[in-house]
Amino acid sequence: MDVVDKDKEYTLFAGRSSPIVDCVVALAAGVLTTLSAAPFSLWWLGPVAVALVYWKIQLLTPAMATLRGWCYGVGLFGSGTSWVFVAIHDFSGTGALVAMFLTTLFVSVLALFFAVPFGLYRRITGPRFAFLSFAGMWVVSEWLRTWMLTGFPWLLLGTSQIDSPLAPWAPVGGVYLLSLMTALTGTLGVEVLRRRWSFLVPMAALWIVPFLLPAQWTTPAGKPIRVALLQGNLDQRIKWTAQGQREAVNIYTTMTQEQARDIDLIVWPEAALPMLEQEAQQILEQVASDLGPDTALLTGILQRDSEGRSYNSVIGLNDVQGEYQKAHLVPFGEYLPFQSLLAGTLAFFDLPVPRLTPGSGEQAP
């Protein structure tokens, strides 16, 4: 079948829709992707969302495909990163209108990670093997998002499938393979709906093979260790105040003392004590001493070097020694991308500028 006939097939089966309807459907697909992830965990909506985006994309111009990708990204991040508004408004004390503006800007920029690949996809690919090239493009766009500007790995399609029948693929290729399998399910499903029945075979294989994969990929070595993960319920609005520091110290020292004496490892969360390592050193040494040498402690902590650079780090005490400085910082939360362009905007709105420094990519694991 030549390209003209293929385009006729797409048109006759799918029908043509207006740009407004196309954008609304793409926005809805983004929301469905959010619903496929925790805490909603409606994992079956992941392939449905991909199918809605893939549907008759071969009829779109590159510009319209770019718009569809951007609308999908707005739906995804607008529904899935509402915590950005909460962080700006509730915890930074910013007015609701300013917080809404900054959140909208944040979502609009992130949506470009779908807009640009969708436009390029439509420009450089044709209908042959479209189901495969579209799924591959989807995974590439997710991969780019996880490392550009230090990365923003929220709401990856594969993450939503950890409780689905596709989950056994994860040990084989990680989250990106899960994303690929989910995207392929969506694109192959569209081809089946176009009465291309042969596509049922690879689609079924994607879901049958996981039942044949090993249930256990690793073999335990040595005796099991007992681990306690502690998470204090500290009010984020006061965390970085003197009162918040006192409450954090009290919460985590008390929770640690309540653990059984045969615990091998206790883990505190990121920036558990809202202070620099130098300020917390005496407290940490006392906690480690009370635990005894056979119980290790891992905690997130802020570090500052001799040149005044700050790092979001994790350090070990007692039986676990060493440190690691976070390399992939959260854009806008832990550091400011395009600082020369945006610093003035934050200063105008009297907002704090995040100034953490990424750790070296050559740190020992």
Secondary structure, DSSP 8 states (H G I E B T S, - for coil): --HHHHHHHHHHHH----HHHHHHHHHHHHHHHHHHSTTT--TTHHHHHHHHHHTTGGGS-HHHHHHHHHHHHHHHHHHH-THHHHIIIIIS---HHHHHHHHHHHHHHHTHHHHHHHHHHHHH--STTHHHHHHHHHHHHHHHHHHGGG---TT-GGGGGTTSTTGGGHHHHHHHHHHHHHHHHHHHHHHHHTT-GGGHHHHHHHHHHHHHS-S------SS---EEE------TTTTTSHHHHHHHHHHHHHHHHTS-TT-SEEE--TTSSSSBHHHHHHHHHHHHHHH-TTSEEEEEEEEE-TTS-EEEEEEEETTS-EEEE-SS--BTTTB-TTHHHHHHHHHHTT----BB----TT---
